[in-house]
Amino acid sequence: MDLEEYLSDLNEFYFFKEFTYTKNLFRTSDGQEIEVADNILVIDDLYIAFQLKERKEIPNATSNTESKWFEKKVIKKATKQIRDTINYFIDYEEVVLTNNQGHSFNIATSKVEKIHKVVLFKPGKHLSEKDFNTRYHVSSTVGIIHIIPDNDYLGIVKYLLTPFEVHDYLNFRESMINKWGKKLKSVPEAALVGQYLTGDEISEPNIQFMSALVALEQDIENWDMTGIIKTFPDKMINFGYEKDYYHIVRELAKLMRNDLREFKTRFKLSMEAAKKDEFCLPYRFALPRTNCAFLFIPLEKNNEDLKRQALKNLAIAHKYDVKMQRCVAATFIYHGNDYYDVDWCFMDFPWEYNPEIEERLSKDFPFRKVKQKLINRYEFNPI
């Protein structure tokens, strides 16, 4: 498997086919074909452009020949390809690419404030430590371009696991580059990841932060939603949004693991309540950071005919009550033999005062009360 296939599989596994673009040609209005970066991750206004360079082993390679390859292919050519890609996004009104799910979208943008730029390279075994530890390149036109060896990127996604966490880590990494510059060459990437996990944005990077990776409580089972997400295309109740399930997957992709843990906890509670086939108030939470509300509605089996109306009405009410822009909601009905019917919907419109909803909520409030809660991003085991 070459580096391009490896990264495609890796990004698909962790970040879903819906957001991964590896077919890197688009056609302009005059019929010209233009090539963009090798791998692009797009989730709303979260953009990461990857350019890949892989060194094939050659006979009689030396540190000098590998250094020349690194300078020519990584520092010069790959960074130019990244710069060109960013300019295409901004200059063209349409950059239509097909994602790895087979759906095409226009990902051109002049509005996204931050596009992360990453060159991943797979070096030959004779590349010098000095070149291997090159952490970044500064472009006069597009700013900092991250330079990361392929194995280090694997370590990043294995520890961070969600698209937003990787996006946030690259923000952190860039701030460290701006603050400490070439001093970053003296510490391994794993130490930077460890420092990010601790939330320490002040200290000078050092190898001691690697201990955070050992202590990190991954607890993946309590927040991983991959299996559930794959059912979305077949279980949508459409209230007027094209490709509704994309909207929901995007909202989940913006969550960090602590947010996903809250999501999965309520999802499981709703399944348990539906299995009892007894009346149960919905479970819910809202996330101001992403301006999205989440609602989970267990229903008794004899209310199956009402699920569509319940889903719509309660989603509107919850969204209104917590004053959010968007809402992801689901109903749960148990049919026996461990089979659950779970239907989803998505809503997106600005919150505004509504006296009719106010009156209904004051007379018959259908929810559990919500409380503000600060949740730690990461948990650590004692060493």
N, C-alpha and C positions, 0 to 999 in steps of 0.2 A: 504494500500500500504506500503510495507516495504521499508527500506532505499535504497536497491539496485534498486528496481523498480523506486523509486522517483528520484534518481540521473540519471538513464538512461533516463527517460522522460525529466528531466530538461536539460541535456546535448544535447539530441536530439533536443529539442525545440530551444535552443539558438545556438547550434553549428552544427546541421544537422546530420542525420543518417549516412551520408557518412564518418564521422570522428570519430564516437562513436563506441567503441568495448566493448560489455558486455558478449560475449561468450568467457569465459576466459580459455579455454583449447586448447593447441596446441600439435601436435604429432611430436615427434622427428624422425630422419631417421631410428632408430631401433624400432619404433613402440610404444615407451613409451609416455604416456599422461602426460603433465605437466601443472600445473595451474599457471596462472599469476594473476596480480591485478584485482580487481573486475570490474573496469571501466577504459578504456584507451582512451585518446583523442590524435589523431595523424593527423597533418596537415603538410606535408613535414617534416621540421626539428623541428617542434613545437610538443613536447611530454609532456603530463601530465598523470601520473599514479595515480589512486585513489584506496585506500584500505578503505573498509567501515566496521565500527563496530557499531552495534545497541544493546543497552541494553534493554532487555525485563524486564518489571516491575515484581518484585518478592515480595511475602509477607514479611513483617517485614524488609524491606530494611533500611539500615542506611547509614550514611555518610561513615562509615568504610567499609561496604560491597561494596559500590559503588566505593570507592577509590581502593579497591583491584581489582575489575573488570577493572577499568580504567588502572591500572598499568599492569595487565596481558594481557588484550585484545588489548588495544590501544598502550601503550608505548612499550610493548615487542613483542606481536604477529603481530600486524598490521605493525609495522616498519620492522620486519623481512620479512614479505611478500613483502613489497615494495623493500627491498634490494635484495631479490631473483629475483624479476621481472626485476630489472635493470641488474642484472648479466645475466639473460637469454637473454635479448636483445643484450648484448655484446658478450656472449660466443657462442651462436648458430648462424649459418649462416642463418637459417630459423626459424622464429616464425610466422607461417601463422595463422592469425585470420580472422574471418568473421565479418564484420561490421554490423551495424543495418539496412543497406540497403540490406544486403544479398550478398555482394561482398567480396571476400577473397583477402587479401594482405599479403605479407611478411613484417612485421614491425620490424624485427631484425635490429639492427644497432650498429656499433661501432664508427660511425662518428659524431652522433649528440652531440654537445657540451653541451647542457643543456636539461636534462629531469627533469621536475618538479615532485616532489614526495609529494603526499598529502594523509594524513589520515583524513577521515571525520568520525565523530562519532555522534551518537544520544544518549545522556545520559539519565539515569534515573533521576527522579526528586530530588533525594537526593544526587546527586553528589555535592561535595563541590565546592565552588567558586574557590579555589586554583587549583583544578584539571581541572575544566571547563575552566579556563583562561590559561591553558598550550598552548602556541602558536607554539611550535616546539620541535623537537627532533634532536639531532646531532649524526649522525652515523659516525663512524671512516672510513667507506668504501665508503658511497655514499653521505656524507655531510648532509646538512639540509633537514629534512623532515617536511613539514608544517603539523600542527595539527589544524583542524578547525571543530567546531560544525556544524551540518547540517544546522541550520537556518542561521548561519553566511555565509555559502557558498551560500545559496539562495540569501542573500542580496548582496553578491559580484557580482553574475551574473546578478541580476536585475538592478544594477547600471552600470555595465561595458558592458554587453550585447554582445560583439563580442569576438570570440576566442582569437584574438591577444591582446585585452585589458586585458583579464583575465591572459594570459601568461605574459604580461608586468607587471601587478599588482603583480604576484607572484615573478617576478624579484625584484620589488621594496620591497616587503615584506621581501624577503631574505636579501636584503641590510640593511633593518631596523633591522633585527635580528642580523646580523653581527655587526652592529654599536651600538645597544642599548640593546641587549640581553634580560635579564629577566625583564627589565623595561617595555617591551611591555605588560606584564601581567596586568599593571595598567590602560590600555586603552582598550576600546572595539574595536572589529574588524571594526565597522563602522567608527571609528575615523581614523584608518589606511587607509581605502578606501578613506575617505575625504581628507587625506593628499596626497595620490597618485593623486587624481583628481586635486589638486592645483599645482602639480609639485614640491612640496617642499621636497627635498631629504636631507635637512640639519638639519632642526629643530628636536628637541626631540619630539616624538609622544605625543600628549595630546588630551584631549576630545574636545577642542575647534574646532578641524578640522571637527567634525561632522556637523558643520554649512554648509560646502561645499555640503553636500548631499541635504540639504534643498534648496540651491541656484542653484544647477545644472539644466541647461536647457536640458532636455532629447530630446525633439523635434524628437521623434522616427519616425514620419510619413515622415520626410524629408530625412531619410537615410535608413530606413529598406527595405531590398531587399528580404526578405524571400519568398514572393509570386512569384517573378520573378525567383528566383533561382530554384524553384521546376519545372519550365518548361524546364530547360536545357536539360535533357535527350532526349526529343522529338524534340528539335529544333537545333540540331547540324549539321553543314556542316563539314564533317571530312576531314582534310588535312593530315592524316597519323598518328594521335596520338590515341593510344588505350584509350578507355573511355575518350574521349575529355572533356566531361562535368565535370569530376573530376578536370581536370587541371584548368578550369575556376572557379569552386567553391572554389578551394584551393586559387586562387589569391584573390577572394573576402573575404575569411575567414582571410586573412592576413591584411585586411584593418581595420583601426579604423573608428569611426563614422564620423570624418571630411572627410576622404577619401571617405567613402560611400556616404556622402552627395554630393560630387562632381560627383560621379558616377551617382547617381539617378537624379541629376539636368540635366545632359546631356542626360540621358535616356528619361526623360520626354520631354525635348526640341526636341529630335529626333522624338518622337511620334507625337508631335504637328506639326512638319514640314512635316512628312509623311502624316498627315491628310489633310494638305493643297494641297498635290499632286503637289507641285511646286519644282523646283530645289533648293537645299540647300546644302551648304558646310557641310562636316562632322563636328561633335563635337568631341573633343578629350582632353585627358590629359595624363600625365605620372607620375609615382611615383618612384623616384630614390631609396627610402628606400627598395622597393621590387623588383626593376629592372624590372618593368612591365609597358607597355603602354596600354591605353584603347582608343578604337575608336568606334564611333557611327555614322552610315551612313544612313540618311533618303534617300529613293529612291522614285521616281515617279512610279506609278503603271505600266505605259507602259514600264518600264525598268526591270520588274520582271525577264525576261529571262537572264538578265545580272547580277543578284545579286550575283551568285557564284563567277564570275570573279571579280566583283567589290569588294567583300569582301576580296578575296585573295590579289589582287593587292594593294588595299588601305591599308590593314593591313601591308603588307610588307613595303610600302612606309612610313607609319606613324612610324612603329617600327624603320626603318632606320633613319628617320629624328630626332627622339628624342634619338637615340642611346641606346635602351633598349634591354635586353636579350629576353624578352617575350612580347607577345601582345594578348590581348583579344579584339575581334572586333564583331560588330553586324550590320546587315542591318535591316531597318524598312520599311515596305510597308503597306499602309492602304487599306483595302478592303471594307470599309463601315460598317455601323451598329456596330460601336465600335469594329470591329475585326481588329487586327494588325497581320501581319506576321513578326515575329522577328526571324532571323537566326543568329547563333553564330559560331565563329571559334576561335581557339587558335593556337599560334605559339610560338616556343621556340628554338632558336639557337643563337649563339654568334653574336654580332654586329661586322662587319668588313667593311672596306672601299670598296665601289663598284662604280666604275666610271660610269657604265651604269645608275644606280639609281640616282647618282649625276646629270648626264646630264638631265635625265627626270624631276627631281624636279626643276632644274634651268630653264627649258623651260616652264613647265606647273605645277605649284605648286598647288595641289588640296586641300589644307587645310587652316584653319584659323591659324594665327600665334600663337605660344605658348609663355607664359610669366612665369617667375618664381614667385611663390607665396607661402608665409608662412602662413599656416592656423592653428589657435589655435585648440588644441585637444578638449578642452571642453569650453563651454560657460556657464556663471553664471548669474542668475538674481540678481538684488539688493535685499538685505534683509531689 
